[in-house]
Structures are given as structure tokens and as C-alpha cells.
């Protein structure tokens, strides 16, 4: 009788839940604003209303309304971007035009961070940590 081992976790960094009021902004004029789903020292996942496709911007800003810390110009590479089910949102938010109702989830991996950015990211996670994911 053979038994199969559980697949090993491939993530290098623990993911943490953050408050609902934690956001990421991408684009030349922060044209894409998303709500952070989880974050780690290696990257983050966020959801956003698909009003426009994320462009090849190489920097993002991270902020939370619950703390006074804002991380700016964080380099990143897109890992995934896909549509998610948002039927609950569409029932609640009737005033949102149909073209904005498509919700997407995107995951990014941080690029090379400066010492200051790593320090700020650690602070952001520590201040906003709502538990491991």
C-alpha cells in the first residue's frame, strides 16, 4: 500500500490578513485602486473593480486607513490576474454601472526592496496583522 505525501508549501513568506481598509494603488495617477486580501514580505494579493486592465507599471503604493503608514514606489511583478465571482457585490451596489461590476483578483510579487521599504513593510504587516492566512 502506497501513501502519497502532502505537497510541500512553496511560499517563502507567511501571508497575513490585513484590515478591510488596507489598499494598493497602481498606475501613473493611482488609476487602479484595490483592496488588499493578504500580504507577505514577498508580495500581496488584492481585489479590484475591473474598470481597466492593470498596465505594465512597475511600482505600487500600499496604505491603510487604520494606520499612518504609506509605502510608496514598491517595485513589483504581476503573478496572476483573474475574474472572481462578485454576485453579492452586484446585489448590494446597484448604483455601480455594469462595466465596473466585474471584480478581479490580482497577485503580485515584490521586486528588489530598499532597506527602508523592507523596514516599512515589516512595520505595515506588524501594525495591521489580523493573523496568518
C-alpha positions in Angstrom: 0.0 0.0 0.0 1.5 3.3 -1.0 0.7 6.6 0.6 1.1 10.0 -1.0 2.8 12.7 0.9 1.1 16.1 1.2 2.5 18.6 -1.2 5.1 20.9 0.4 4.2 24.6 0.9 6.1 26.5 -1.8 5.7 30.0 -0.4 8.8 31.6 1.1 6.9 34.0 3.2 3.9 33.7 5.5 0.8 35.5 4.3 -1.1 37.7 6.7 -4.6 39.0 6.7 -5.0 42.8 7.0 -7.9 45.1 7.8 -10.6 45.7 5.2 -9.3 49.2 5.0 -5.9 48.3 3.5 -5.4 49.2 -0.1 -3.0 49.1 -3.0 -2.8 51.8 -5.7 -1.2 51.2 -9.1 -0.7 53.4 -12.1 0.6 56.7 -13.1 -2.2 58.5 -11.3 -3.2 55.6 -9.0 -5.7 54.7 -11.7 -6.2 51.2 -10.2 -7.2 51.0 -6.6 -7.6 47.6 -4.9 -8.4 46.2 -1.5 -5.6 44.0 -0.1 -6.7 40.4 0.5 -3.4 39.3 2.1 0.2 40.4 2.3 3.6 39.0 3.0 7.2 40.1 2.8 7.3 38.7 -0.7 4.1 40.1 -2.2 0.4 40.7 -1.9 -3.0 39.8 -3.3 -5.7 42.3 -3.9 -9.1 42.6 -5.5 -10.4 45.5 -7.6 -13.2 46.5 -9.9 -12.2 45.8 -13.4 -12.6 49.3 -14.9 -9.4 48.9 -16.8 -6.7 46.3 -17.1 -3.6 46.8 -14.9 -0.8 48.2 -17.1 2.8 47.3 -17.0 3.5 49.7 -14.2 6.4 48.6 -12.1 5.6 50.4 -8.9 2.7 50.4 -6.4 1.7 52.2 -3.2 0.4 50.4 -0.1 -1.7 52.2 2.6 -4.3 51.6 5.3 -6.8 54.0 6.7 -6.1 52.3 10.1 -2.5 53.4 10.4 -0.5 56.4 9.4 2.0 54.4 7.3 2.1 54.6 3.5 4.6 52.6 1.4 5.4 54.3 -1.9 7.0 53.2 -5.1 7.2 49.5 -4.2 8.6 47.6 -7.3 6.5 44.5 -8.3 5.9 41.9 -11.0 2.4 40.6 -11.7 1.9 36.9 -10.9 -1.8 36.4 -11.6 -4.9 38.4 -12.6 -8.3 36.7 -12.9 -12.0 37.5 -12.6 -13.8 36.5 -9.4 -17.4 35.9 -8.5 -19.0 39.1 -7.3 -22.7 38.4 -7.3 -23.0 39.5 -3.7 -21.5 42.9 -4.6 -23.7 43.4 -7.6 -26.8 42.8 -5.4 -25.6 45.3 -2.8 -24.2 48.0 -5.1 -27.0 48.7 -7.6 -25.7 52.1 -8.5 -22.4 50.8 -9.9 -22.5 50.7 -13.7 -22.3 47.2 -15.2 -19.0 48.0 -16.8 -17.4 48.4 -13.3 -19.0 45.3 -11.8 -16.5 42.8 -12.9 -14.3 42.0 -10.0 -10.8 40.7 -10.4 -8.1 39.3 -8.1 -4.5 40.1 -8.7 -1.4 38.7 -7.1 2.0 40.5 -7.3 5.5 39.6 -6.2 7.6 42.5 -4.8 10.8 43.3 -6.6 14.0 44.4 -5.0 13.1 46.4 -2.0 15.4 49.0 -0.4 16.3 48.6 3.3 13.7 51.4 4.1 11.0 49.7 2.1 11.6 46.3 3.8 11.5 48.1 7.2 8.3 49.9 6.4 6.7 46.7 5.0 7.6 44.8 8.2 6.0 47.7 10.2 2.9 47.7 8.0 2.4 43.9 8.5 3.1 44.1 12.2 0.7 47.1 12.8 -2.1 45.7 10.5 -1.7 41.9 11.1 -5.0 40.1 11.6 -3.5 36.7 11.7 -1.7 34.2 9.4 -3.6 33.2 6.3 
